[in-house]
Amino acid sequence: MLDTEAGDSPEAAPDAADALLVLQRRTADALAGYVTMVDKAEPEFRPVAERFRAIHDRHNAALTAVLIRHGVEPDADGSFMGTVNKAVVSLRALFDDIDEDVMDSIRDGENHVLEAFDEAIGASGMPPADVTQLRDMRDELTLLLQDTRHLD
């Protein structure tokens, strides 16, 4: 487990291991939604959904490796939100096309992932090498969001 500074107050940022686990769960949840989205997406939007799925797949694998390295059991299935994400995408596909109109929802979901990156990056006791890796992943996701801004 990662060390945290002695005397952390309850209001302090979560310790590094907890912050990493939250980030990995949010990433796994997003991945679950994108797996379904790729299957349901309109052909012209599928490449965008595939890019988001691929980034979350890579990030989930990297975060899982970091957690294991620190002796923390990763959450292979994510949280209940992963199930909700899949259900929402499936329901929307019944009544509407999965196309660029979903970008507002995508951006809202990605903001939750970015918040988890920020928490993990700023967590007490996070090793500098992990901070660098987390910043690189966060930057990669931010760039993808910027690259898809034209779909808003």
C-alpha positions as CSV (number, residue, x, y, z in Angstrom):
1,M,0.0,0.0,0.0
2,L,1.2,3.5,-0.6
3,D,2.3,5.6,2.3
4,T,0.4,8.7,3.3
5,E,1.6,11.5,5.4
6,A,0.9,11.2,9.1
7,G,-1.7,13.4,10.5
8,D,-3.9,13.6,7.4
9,S,-7.2,15.1,8.3
10,P,-10.6,13.7,7.1
11,E,-10.8,16.8,4.8
12,A,-7.5,16.0,3.2
13,A,-7.3,14.5,-0.3
14,P,-7.8,10.7,-0.4
15,D,-4.5,8.7,-0.1
16,A,-2.8,7.7,-3.3
17,A,-4.1,4.1,-3.3
18,D,-7.7,5.1,-2.8
19,A,-7.4,7.9,-5.4
20,L,-5.9,5.4,-7.9
21,L,-8.7,2.9,-7.3
22,V,-11.4,5.5,-7.8
23,L,-9.7,6.6,-11.0
24,Q,-9.4,3.0,-12.2
25,R,-13.1,2.3,-11.4
26,R,-14.2,5.4,-13.3
27,T,-12.0,4.4,-16.3
28,A,-13.5,0.9,-16.2
29,D,-17.0,2.4,-16.0
30,A,-16.3,4.6,-19.0
31,L,-14.8,1.7,-20.9
32,A,-18.0,-0.4,-20.3
33,G,-20.1,2.3,-21.8
34,Y,-17.9,2.8,-24.9
35,V,-17.8,-1.0,-25.6
36,T,-21.6,-0.8,-25.9
37,M,-21.5,2.5,-27.7
38,V,-19.2,1.1,-30.4
39,D,-21.6,-1.8,-31.0
40,K,-24.6,0.6,-31.3
41,A,-23.0,3.6,-33.0
42,E,-24.0,4.8,-36.4
43,P,-21.3,4.0,-38.9
44,E,-20.1,7.6,-39.3
45,F,-19.8,8.0,-35.5
46,R,-18.2,4.6,-34.8
47,P,-14.6,5.8,-35.3
48,V,-15.1,8.4,-32.5
49,A,-16.6,5.9,-30.1
50,E,-13.7,3.5,-31.0
51,R,-11.1,6.2,-30.1
52,F,-12.7,6.7,-26.7
53,R,-13.0,3.0,-26.1
54,A,-9.3,2.5,-27.0
55,I,-8.0,5.3,-24.8
56,H,-10.0,4.0,-21.8
57,D,-8.9,0.4,-22.5
58,R,-5.2,1.5,-22.5
59,H,-5.7,3.6,-19.4
60,N,-7.6,0.9,-17.5
61,A,-4.7,-1.5,-18.3
62,A,-2.1,1.0,-17.1
63,L,-4.0,1.9,-14.0
64,T,-4.5,-1.8,-13.2
65,A,-0.8,-2.3,-13.4
66,V,0.0,0.6,-11.1
67,L,-2.5,-0.6,-8.6
68,I,-1.0,-4.1,-8.7
69,R,2.5,-2.7,-8.4
70,H,1.4,-1.0,-5.2
71,G,-0.3,-4.1,-3.8
72,V,-3.9,-2.9,-4.3
73,E,-6.5,-5.1,-5.9
74,P,-7.9,-3.4,-9.0
75,D,-11.6,-3.5,-9.7
76,A,-11.9,-5.6,-12.8
77,D,-15.6,-4.8,-13.3
78,G,-15.7,-1.1,-12.3
79,S,-18.6,0.1,-10.3
80,F,-22.4,-0.1,-10.7
81,M,-22.0,3.0,-12.9
82,G,-20.4,0.8,-15.6
83,T,-23.7,-1.2,-15.8
84,V,-25.6,2.0,-15.9
85,N,-23.5,3.4,-18.7
86,K,-24.1,0.3,-20.8
87,A,-27.8,0.4,-20.1
88,V,-28.1,4.1,-21.0
89,V,-26.3,3.6,-24.3
90,S,-28.5,0.6,-25.1
91,L,-31.7,2.4,-24.2
92,R,-30.7,5.4,-26.2
93,A,-30.0,3.2,-29.2
94,L,-33.5,1.9,-29.1
95,F,-35.0,5.4,-29.5
96,D,-32.3,7.5,-31.1
97,D,-29.2,7.2,-33.2
98,I,-25.8,6.9,-31.4
99,D,-24.1,9.7,-33.3
100,E,-22.5,13.1,-32.7
101,D,-25.6,14.1,-30.7
102,V,-24.2,12.1,-27.7
103,M,-21.1,14.3,-27.4
104,D,-22.6,16.3,-24.6
105,S,-23.2,13.1,-22.6
106,I,-19.7,11.9,-23.5
107,R,-18.1,15.2,-22.3
108,D,-20.1,15.1,-19.0
109,G,-18.9,11.5,-18.4
110,E,-15.3,12.4,-19.3
111,N,-15.4,15.3,-16.8
112,H,-15.9,12.8,-14.0
113,V,-12.9,10.8,-15.3
114,L,-10.8,14.0,-15.5
115,E,-11.8,14.9,-11.9
116,A,-10.6,11.5,-10.8
117,F,-7.3,12.1,-12.6
118,D,-6.9,15.4,-10.8
119,E,-7.7,13.8,-7.4
120,A,-5.1,11.0,-8.0
121,I,-2.5,13.4,-9.3
122,G,-2.9,15.6,-6.2
123,A,-3.2,12.7,-3.7
124,S,-0.9,12.7,-0.7
125,G,1.8,10.1,-1.1
126,M,1.6,9.6,-4.8
127,P,5.0,8.6,-6.1
128,P,6.5,11.2,-8.6
129,A,6.8,8.6,-11.4
130,D,3.1,7.8,-11.0
131,V,2.2,11.5,-11.1
132,T,4.0,11.8,-14.4
133,Q,2.2,8.8,-15.8
134,L,-1.2,10.0,-14.6
135,R,-0.5,13.5,-16.1
136,D,0.4,11.9,-19.4
137,M,-2.9,9.9,-19.4
138,R,-4.9,12.9,-18.4
139,D,-3.3,15.0,-21.2
140,E,-4.1,12.2,-23.7
141,L,-7.8,12.2,-22.7
142,T,-7.9,16.0,-22.8
143,L,-6.4,16.0,-26.3
144,L,-9.0,13.5,-27.5
145,L,-11.7,15.7,-26.1
146,Q,-10.2,18.7,-28.0
147,D,-9.9,16.7,-31.2
148,T,-13.6,15.9,-31.0
149,R,-14.7,19.4,-30.1
150,H,-16.0,19.9,-33.7
151,L,-18.8,17.4,-33.0
152,D,-20.5,19.6,-30.4
